[in-house]
Every structure is written in C-alpha cells, then in structure tokens.
Amino acid sequence: MHSSRVSIIVPTYNHENDVARALKSIVAQDCFQECAVFVSDDCSIDNTFQCALAVTSKHANIELKRTSRNLGWYGNYKTLLDRCETEYTAILKGDDVWFSPAKINRQIRYMDSNPKKAACFVDYYVMDKTTGCLDKYATLMQEKYRDLGPLDLLNCNYPATLSTCFYRTKQLKAVFDDLIDSQPTYDWVLNFILSEQAGIGFIPEPSVVYNIHQNGLWSGLEDVRRNELMLHSLSVMKKKLPKYSLYIDERKNSLLMAARNA
C-alpha cells in the first residue's frame, strides 16, 4: 500500500445495512487516494463482510480483513491500529457516515496548524434510525475552534462517536495500549486522557452522521449497562489522571444519584 499521511480505520460488526454507505463516504473524501484504509469485520454473523467487500474490492488502497473470532470493541480496534503507520489516524465506525468530502482535509489542516494537539473532532448530526429523526448536535457552535480539556470532557462526551475524531497516530496508540488492562472502556476515556495533552480541538463544520440504533455498540445497550460502563470508565479516568479525582468523584456521585432516582 502506498505511503500516506493518514490512515482511516473502519471497525465493523453486524453492520450489513450501513457498512457500504460508510465505506462509500470514505471513497468520496477529497483526499481518498492519498489515504490508507483498513477495514476489520469482527466476525459478523450477518452479511457485513460481503457488503464491505463489494466496495473495498474496487479500491487498491482499502484493505479488508475478517477476524477469525469475535474480538470485541477493544480487540477489533487494536488489530486496526496495529496496521497504522501514518502520521494521522481517522476512525469511521461501520454504521456511521461522513457526509462532507472535505472532512479529512479539514482535520489535516487543523492538526498541521496546531502541532501540540493530539486530536480534534468535527461537529455532527445524530440520526435515530428507530424514529427516523435527524438532529444537528450543534456541539459548540457558539465557540468556534474551541479547545476541550479533561474537565470539559468529564462533564460531557462532546465528540460522541469516534467517527468524528482525528488523531496523531503515535499518541492514539500510546493511550490505547495503556488502556489494555482497563477494559471495558470506550471513547470517553480515550479522549479524556488525550485531552490532557494540550486539549482536543473542535472544528464546528458538521461532517458526520452518527447513527443510533438498537444494535449500536453504545446506543443498543440497556440504561443499566450504560451506567455500569460509565462508572467503570470514571474509575479508570481517576486511576490514569488522579489530579482530577475530586471532579471525577463529583461526576460519579451525580451518576449514582440519577440512577437511584430513575
């Protein structure tokens, strides 16, 4: 595969209805030909692999593999990140879509202009596939190109989905590898830790549709399970960045109180 500054990784599992659309949105990127794309189907039990193959087989810079067994969230991402050797890494989950062809180029320009940043993310829309309702998240439109630190991300997981995010590969791999013994965690912890390194940049132009549905990795979970994962994630945050312990404990207490009152 040719040299590139950007790797795009696509973790997918049981996304037969969405993965072709996701991959086509990568192909539509202005800089697609300059990107190395890695797709990993985590041993889906539907037709995800075949749907992905129909798109990937047409493009020499897309590599599609299927795991021999289901590795789960962390394992599938790890196999993908191990293949990335570029300066930057972008992520598109197999059930999300990039609708702006300028999404990657926009993030490259931002990171090139902010060499201390470990990551940035773009604004997005949320599609509830159960109701068909599309909402603009309008994350931080009132504060253009705002930097988010750990306390911002502690109170709200602003990026919402890794499909909005763009990373310096070296920093992303380092934090990801450091979290291997803390599973299960999710993107909230990852971005919280990375934001300690000069903050995470926000680019206000909407570029992503984040799909929520009953089979979603996060949106498909029961409320009780979501709460358990959030509490565990907060414990991991406290362990990794103890200087924020007071604020993390406050967040944990608010979650516990909300659960009791539910």
Residue pairs with C-beta under 8 A, 6 or more apart in sequence:
1 36
1 60
1 61
1 63
2 36
2 61
4 34
4 35
4 36
4 61
4 86
5 34
5 86
5 87
5 88
5 108
6 31
6 34
6 35
6 36
6 86
6 87
6 88
6 89
6 90
6 104
6 108
7 35
7 36
7 37
7 38
7 83
7 84
7 85
7 86
7 88
7 89
7 90
7 169
8 26
8 35
8 36
8 37
8 38
8 89
8 90
8 91
8 92
8 104
9 37
9 38
9 39
9 40
9 77
9 80
9 81
9 83
9 84
9 89
9 90
9 91
9 92
10 19
10 22
10 23
10 26
10 37
10 38
10 39
10 40
10 52
10 80
10 91
10 92
10 93
10 94
11 40
11 42
11 73
11 76
11 77
11 80
11 91
11 93
11 94
12 19
12 22
12 39
12 40
12 41
12 42
12 44
12 48
12 52
12 93
12 94
12 95
13 41
13 42
13 43
13 44
13 48
13 70
13 76
13 94
13 217
14 44
14 45
14 46
14 48
14 215
15 22
15 44
15 48
15 51
15 94
15 95
16 44
16 46
16 47
16 48
16 50
16 51
18 94
18 95
18 96
18 97
18 211
19 48
19 51
19 52
19 55
19 94
19 95
20 51
20 52
20 54
20 55
21 97
22 92
22 93
22 94
22 95
22 96
22 97
22 98
23 39
23 52
23 55
23 56
23 62
24 55
25 92
25 97
25 98
25 99
26 32
26 35
26 37
26 62
26 92
26 98
27 55
27 59
28 98
28 101
29 35
29 98
29 101
29 103
29 104
29 105
30 101
30 102
30 104
30 105
31 104
31 105
31 108
32 61
33 61
35 61
35 104
36 61
36 63
36 84
36 86
37 56
37 59
37 61
37 62
37 63
38 62
38 63
38 65
38 80
38 83
38 84
39 52
39 56
39 62
39 63
39 64
39 65
39 94
40 64
40 65
40 66
40 67
40 76
40 79
40 80
41 48
41 49
41 52
41 64
41 65
41 66
41 67
41 94
42 67
42 70
42 71
42 72
42 75
42 76
43 66
43 67
43 68
43 69
43 70
43 71
44 66
48 94
49 64
49 66
52 64
52 94
53 64
55 62
56 62
56 63
56 64
57 64
63 83
65 79
67 75
67 76
67 79
71 78
71 79
72 184
73 184
73 186
73 217
74 179
74 180
74 183
74 184
74 185
77 176
78 176
78 180
81 89
81 169
81 172
81 173
81 176
84 169
84 173
85 169
86 169
87 168
87 169
88 107
88 108
88 111
88 166
88 167
88 168
88 169
89 166
89 167
89 168
89 169
89 172
90 104
90 107
90 165
90 166
90 167
91 162
91 163
91 165
91 167
92 98
92 163
93 161
93 162
93 163
93 217
95 211
95 213
95 215
95 216
96 161
96 163
96 208
96 209
96 210
96 211
97 208
97 209
97 211
98 104
98 163
98 207
98 208
99 125
99 206
99 207
99 208
99 209
100 106
100 122
100 205
100 206
100 207
100 208
102 205
102 207
103 122
103 207
103 208
104 166
106 122
106 203
106 205
106 207
107 120
107 122
107 166
107 203
108 166
110 117
110 120
110 145
110 166
110 201
110 203
111 117
111 120
111 166
111 168
111 201
114 120
114 198
114 201
116 197
116 198
117 147
117 168
117 197
117 198
117 199
117 200
117 201
118 167
118 168
118 171
118 172
118 194
118 195
118 197
118 198
118 200
119 165
119 166
119 167
119 168
119 171
119 172
119 191
119 194
119 195
119 200
119 201
120 165
120 166
120 200
120 201
120 202
120 203
121 158
121 159
121 164
121 165
121 166
121 200
121 201
121 202
121 203
122 164
122 166
122 202
122 203
122 204
122 205
122 206
122 207
122 208
123 136
123 137
123 138
123 139
123 140
123 141
123 164
123 202
123 203
123 204
123 205
123 206
123 207
123 208
124 137
124 139
124 160
124 161
124 163
124 164
124 206
124 207
124 208
124 209
124 210
125 134
125 135
125 136
125 137
125 206
125 208
125 209
125 210
126 134
126 135
126 137
126 160
126 209
126 210
126 212
127 133
127 134
127 209
127 210
127 211
127 212
128 134
128 135
128 212
128 213
129 211
129 212
129 213
130 212
130 213
130 214
134 209
136 206
137 160
137 206
137 210
139 158
139 202
139 204
140 146
140 158
140 202
140 204
141 204
143 202
144 204
145 201
145 202
145 203
145 204
146 201
146 202
147 198
147 199
147 200
147 201
147 202
148 158
148 195
148 199
148 200
148 201
148 202
149 195
149 196
149 199
150 192
150 193
150 195
150 196
150 241
150 244
151 244
151 247
152 158
152 195
153 188
153 191
153 192
153 195
153 200
154 192
154 237
154 244
154 247
154 248
154 251
155 251
157 187
157 188
157 191
158 202
159 165
159 187
159 191
159 200
160 210
161 187
161 208
161 210
162 187
162 190
163 208
163 210
164 207
164 208
164 210
165 187
165 191
167 194
171 194
171 197
172 190
172 194
175 190
175 193
175 194
176 190
178 193
178 240
179 185
179 189
179 190
179 193
179 236
182 189
182 236
182 239
182 240
184 229
184 232
185 229
185 232
185 233
185 236
186 217
186 218
186 229
186 233
188 230
188 233
189 233
189 236
189 237
189 240
191 200
192 237
192 241
193 237
193 240
193 241
194 200
196 241
212 218
212 219
213 219
213 220
214 220
218 226
221 229
223 262
227 255
227 259
230 255
231 252
231 255
231 256
234 248
234 251
234 252
234 255
235 252
237 244
237 248
238 244
238 245
238 248
238 249
